[in-house]
Amino acid sequence: MRIYLTPADLQRYIDEHQIEATLIDEIGHTPTVPAAAAALGVEPAQIIKTLLFLIRQPGQPDAPPQPVVVISNGERRVEKKALATQFDVGKNQIKLASAEQVLELLGYPAGGVPPFGHRTPLPVLVDETVAALQSHNDGAIVGGVIYGGGGDDRTMMRLTVAELLRVVQPQVLALS
């Protein structure tokens, strides 16, 4: 039994759901946002990251934490305080999921998680800085084109912010 999903699984998801997105494979080793942007020949602001956070409800020590997917600008740090406010918990109740938890819940390895097509459907939050790229036309970022994880650490996905928002139906918040 395969324990993880691959770019081929993501491509099937894209095809089955008629999503306007393109996978770009074998982009090389891109451990950082600037490296990924350079490999793709785009601006770093166009790179998004898909993260998994776990939220513990106070007073419920035996309850499993609530997982939530956060899609953010790759160059920005997600603020735990903003998530804590959203879920009405203390900052210490917010934790970034481990690589094993990401693989278990989302199906893709950390570093290659796409913004959709996850093993487990979960609530999705999108940082407002990503949503704002939808109307960004400064010559470098035309038409809100962004790049996110493509299913592994050597594959990226090209899509527009409008398509991302259509597919994931997120709540858009100030998170960074």
Sequence and secondary structure as in RCSB ss.txt:
>XXXX:A:sequence
MRIYLTPADLQRYIDEHQIEATLIDEIGHTPTVPAAAAALGVEPAQIIKTLLFLIRQPGQPDAPPQPVVVISNGE
RRVEKKALATQFDVGKNQIKLASAEQVLELLGYPAGGVPPFGHRTPLPVLVDETVAALQSHNDGAIVGGVIYGGG
GDDRTMMRLTVAELLRVVQPQVLALS
>XXXX:A:secstr
   S  HHHHHHHHHHTT   EEE       SHHHHHHHHTS GGGBEEEEEEEE  TT TTS  EEEEEEEETT
S   HHHHHHHHTS GGGEEE  HHHHHHHHSS TTS  SS  SS   EEEEHHHHGGGG  SSSS TTEEEEE 
SSTT EEEEEHHHHHHHH  EEE   
